[in-house]
Amino acid sequence: MTGWQALAGEAARWRDQGRIAELWWRDDDAVDASPALDRLLAIARDTAMPLGLAVVPARATEALASRLAIEPGVDVLQHGYAHANHSLAPEKKAELGLQRPAMMTLGELGTGWMALERLFGPRALAVMVPPWNRIAPVLVPTLPEIGYRGLSTFGPRPRVHPVCGLLQVNTHVDLIDWKGGRTFAGEDRVLADLVAALAHARGGDGEPVGILSHHLAMDAGAWDFLRSLCERTKTLESIRVRSARELFAPEAGPRGGRG
């Protein structure tokens, strides 16, 4: 059985149970207009696949804002502040850890949000995407206190709402093998991960399954697979593709109710 056949089989199981699986797409590390971004946006536009773009506020440019202004299918999420690692070896990389005072970290996030509002206006959602998908657990309760309504990391979410006022919608399937050379993880592995994530969601709370891409780090194999995945998933009746705005609304609608 091929990976695509396994995906169709899992979709059929959702259908047989009278249920609809939700799928969404997040791409990380956006900072500027580039040929790679153009390629990403072309796939989203050609396949009518909504895209949640995690933007690094401290490095985001006016050129990026201008480029996204003509792409209605793209929602902007906040990718930390500067995507700066504050951990010391052998700790794993993190920007939103406990290496610095919490007030300093939260102050930077607030500054970053203001930058996103200025550049992207209502396209920006009050959803935090921690760099490297890591955030110190003690910082999570502070996010709704400073106006964030959503959180997105990687892997099965422990709870729908980790704290009151904060909705968590994660990604689960990474196109890149970061430990194996930072190349495409391969069609078989990615499809197996997708089928497993859908099966886990079907057996649990039905959480949306997220595809994670990094347009600045993708090779030819990853690009080809991404386009095929976007095209094929749209043909599966029991899989509904959702935008970040749909998934996080009304918690994190335009400007997210921050302030």
C-alpha positions as CSV (number, residue, x, y, z in Angstrom):
1,M,0.0,0.0,0.0
2,T,1.3,3.4,-0.9
3,G,1.3,6.4,1.4
4,W,-1.4,8.0,-0.7
5,Q,-3.5,4.9,-0.5
6,A,-3.1,4.9,3.3
7,L,-4.2,8.5,3.4
8,A,-7.3,7.7,1.4
9,G,-8.0,4.8,3.7
10,E,-7.8,7.0,6.8
11,A,-10.0,9.6,5.2
12,A,-12.5,6.8,4.5
13,R,-12.5,5.8,8.1
14,W,-13.5,9.3,9.0
15,R,-16.2,9.2,6.4
16,D,-17.5,5.9,7.6
17,Q,-17.9,7.4,11.1
18,G,-19.8,10.3,9.7
19,R,-17.0,12.7,10.7
20,I,-14.9,15.3,9.0
21,A,-11.2,15.7,9.7
22,E,-9.8,19.2,9.8
23,L,-6.5,20.0,8.2
24,W,-4.5,23.2,8.2
25,W,-1.2,24.5,6.9
26,R,1.4,26.6,8.8
27,D,4.7,27.9,7.3
28,D,7.3,29.4,9.7
29,D,10.1,32.0,9.7
30,A,8.8,34.5,7.2
31,V,10.7,37.8,7.3
32,D,10.9,39.3,3.8
33,A,9.7,38.9,0.2
34,S,11.8,36.3,-1.7
35,P,11.6,33.9,-4.5
36,A,11.0,31.1,-2.0
37,L,8.0,33.0,-0.6
38,D,6.7,33.6,-4.1
39,R,6.9,29.8,-4.7
40,L,5.0,29.2,-1.5
41,L,2.3,31.7,-2.2
42,A,1.9,30.3,-5.8
43,I,1.2,26.8,-4.3
44,A,-1.3,28.3,-1.9
45,R,-3.0,30.3,-4.6
46,D,-3.0,27.6,-7.3
47,T,-4.5,24.9,-5.0
48,A,-6.8,27.3,-3.0
49,M,-5.1,26.1,0.2
50,P,-5.3,28.6,3.1
51,L,-2.0,29.4,4.6
52,G,-1.0,30.5,8.1
53,L,2.3,32.3,7.8
54,A,4.3,32.7,11.0
55,V,6.2,36.0,10.7
56,V,9.2,37.0,12.8
57,P,8.2,40.6,13.9
58,A,11.6,42.1,14.7
59,R,12.8,41.1,11.2
60,A,9.7,41.6,9.1
61,T,10.0,44.1,6.3
62,E,7.7,46.4,4.5
63,A,8.4,44.4,1.3
64,L,6.8,41.3,3.0
65,A,3.8,43.4,4.0
66,S,3.4,44.6,0.4
67,R,3.8,41.1,-1.0
68,L,1.1,39.7,1.3
69,A,-1.3,42.5,0.6
70,I,-2.3,40.9,-2.7
71,E,-2.7,37.4,-1.2
72,P,-6.1,37.1,0.4
73,G,-5.7,33.5,1.5
74,V,-2.9,34.2,3.9
75,D,-3.2,34.8,7.7
76,V,-0.3,36.2,9.7
77,L,0.7,34.6,13.0
78,Q,3.3,35.9,15.4
79,H,6.5,33.9,15.4
80,G,8.1,35.0,18.7
81,Y,9.9,38.3,18.5
82,A,13.3,38.0,16.8
83,H,13.7,34.2,16.5
84,A,16.8,34.5,18.8
85,N,18.1,31.6,20.8
86,H,18.7,32.5,24.4
87,S,19.5,29.0,25.6
88,L,23.0,27.7,26.5
89,A,24.3,24.4,25.3
90,P,23.3,21.6,25.9
91,E,19.8,23.0,26.3
92,K,17.6,23.0,23.2
93,K,17.2,26.2,21.4
94,A,14.4,28.5,22.7
95,E,13.5,32.2,22.6
96,L,10.5,31.9,24.9
97,G,12.3,30.1,27.7
98,L,13.4,31.0,31.3
99,Q,16.9,32.2,30.4
100,R,15.8,35.8,30.8
101,P,13.4,37.6,33.1
102,A,9.8,36.9,32.1
103,M,8.9,40.6,31.9
104,M,11.7,41.1,29.3
105,T,10.4,38.3,27.2
106,L,6.8,39.5,27.4
107,G,7.8,43.0,26.7
108,E,9.4,41.9,23.5
109,L,6.4,40.0,22.4
110,G,4.2,43.1,22.9
111,T,6.6,45.1,20.8
112,G,6.5,42.4,18.2
113,W,2.7,42.4,18.1
114,M,2.7,46.2,17.6
115,A,5.0,45.7,14.6
116,L,2.7,43.1,13.1
117,E,-0.3,45.3,13.6
118,R,1.5,48.2,11.8
119,L,2.6,46.0,8.9
120,F,-0.3,43.7,8.4
121,G,-3.3,45.3,10.1
122,P,-6.3,43.0,10.5
123,R,-4.6,40.2,8.6
124,A,-2.5,39.6,11.8
125,L,-4.0,37.1,14.3
126,A,-3.2,37.2,18.0
127,V,-1.7,33.7,17.8
128,M,1.7,32.9,19.3
129,V,4.0,30.5,17.4
130,P,7.0,30.0,19.6
131,P,10.3,29.7,17.7
132,W,11.5,26.1,17.6
133,N,8.0,25.3,18.9
134,R,9.1,25.7,22.5
135,I,7.7,27.9,25.2
136,A,8.3,27.6,29.0
137,P,5.1,26.2,30.6
138,V,5.1,29.0,33.1
139,L,4.8,31.6,30.3
140,V,1.7,30.0,28.8
141,P,-0.7,31.5,31.4
142,T,0.6,35.0,30.7
143,L,-0.2,34.9,27.0
144,P,-4.0,35.6,27.4
145,E,-3.1,38.2,30.0
146,I,-1.3,40.2,27.4
147,G,-3.8,39.7,24.7
148,Y,-3.0,36.5,22.9
149,R,-5.9,34.2,22.1
150,G,-4.1,31.3,20.4
151,L,-1.0,29.2,20.7
152,S,0.5,26.9,18.1
153,T,3.4,24.5,18.6
154,F,4.2,21.0,17.3
155,G,2.7,17.6,18.3
156,P,-0.6,16.5,19.8
157,R,-2.0,19.2,22.1
158,P,-2.4,18.3,25.7
159,R,-5.6,20.3,26.0
160,V,-7.8,22.3,23.7
161,H,-7.4,25.3,26.1
162,P,-4.1,25.0,28.1
163,V,-5.4,28.0,30.1
164,C,-8.6,30.0,30.1
165,G,-8.9,32.2,27.1
166,L,-6.1,30.5,25.1
167,L,-6.9,28.0,22.3
168,Q,-4.2,25.7,21.1
169,V,-4.1,24.4,17.5
170,N,-0.8,22.7,16.7
171,T,1.1,21.3,13.7
172,H,1.9,17.6,13.6
173,V,3.6,16.8,10.3
174,D,7.0,18.4,9.4
175,L,8.1,18.2,5.8
176,I,11.8,18.6,6.8
177,D,14.1,16.1,8.5
178,W,16.0,18.6,10.7
179,K,18.2,16.0,12.3
180,G,19.0,14.1,9.0
181,G,20.5,16.9,7.0
182,R,17.8,19.5,6.9
183,T,16.3,18.0,3.7
184,F,12.9,16.7,2.7
185,A,11.8,14.0,5.1
186,G,10.5,11.9,2.2
187,E,7.1,11.1,0.8
188,D,6.7,7.8,2.7
189,R,7.6,9.3,6.1
190,V,5.6,12.4,5.8
191,L,2.5,10.6,4.6
192,A,2.9,8.0,7.4
193,D,3.1,10.9,9.9
194,L,0.0,12.5,8.4
195,V,-2.0,9.2,8.6
196,A,-0.9,8.7,12.2
197,A,-1.8,12.2,13.2
198,L,-5.3,11.9,11.6
199,A,-5.8,8.5,13.3
200,H,-4.8,10.0,16.6
201,A,-7.2,12.9,16.1
202,R,-10.0,10.5,15.2
203,G,-9.5,8.6,18.4
204,G,-9.3,11.7,20.5
205,D,-10.9,15.1,20.5
206,G,-10.8,15.5,16.7
207,E,-8.1,18.2,16.9
208,P,-7.2,19.8,13.6
209,V,-4.1,18.3,12.0
210,G,-1.4,20.7,11.0
211,I,1.1,20.6,8.1
212,L,4.4,22.5,8.8
213,S,6.6,23.9,6.1
214,H,9.6,26.2,6.1
215,H,9.8,28.0,2.8
216,L,13.3,29.2,3.4
217,A,14.7,25.7,4.0
218,M,12.9,23.5,1.5
219,D,14.6,21.5,-1.3
220,A,13.1,20.4,-4.6
221,G,11.6,17.2,-3.1
222,A,9.8,19.1,-0.4
223,W,8.4,21.7,-2.9
224,D,7.1,19.0,-5.2
225,F,5.5,17.0,-2.4
226,L,3.9,20.1,-0.9
227,R,2.1,20.9,-4.1
228,S,0.9,17.3,-4.5
229,L,-0.3,17.2,-0.9
230,C,-2.3,20.5,-1.3
231,E,-3.8,19.2,-4.5
232,R,-4.7,15.7,-3.3
233,T,-6.1,16.6,0.1
234,K,-8.6,18.9,-1.4
235,T,-10.1,15.9,-3.3
236,L,-10.8,13.9,-0.1
237,E,-14.4,14.6,0.9
238,S,-13.9,13.7,4.6
239,I,-11.0,16.1,5.0
240,R,-11.9,19.8,5.3
241,V,-9.1,22.3,4.9
242,R,-9.4,25.2,7.3
243,S,-7.7,28.5,7.5
244,A,-5.9,29.7,10.7
245,R,-8.5,32.4,11.0
246,E,-11.3,29.9,10.9
247,L,-9.7,27.6,13.5
248,F,-8.7,30.3,16.0
249,A,-11.8,32.5,15.5
250,P,-13.5,34.0,17.5
251,E,-10.7,33.7,20.0
252,A,-8.1,35.4,17.8
253,G,-10.0,37.2,15.1
254,P,-8.8,40.5,13.5
255,R,-6.4,42.1,15.9
256,G,-7.3,39.4,18.4
257,G,-9.0,41.6,20.9
258,R,-5.7,42.5,22.3
259,G,-5.3,45.4,24.6
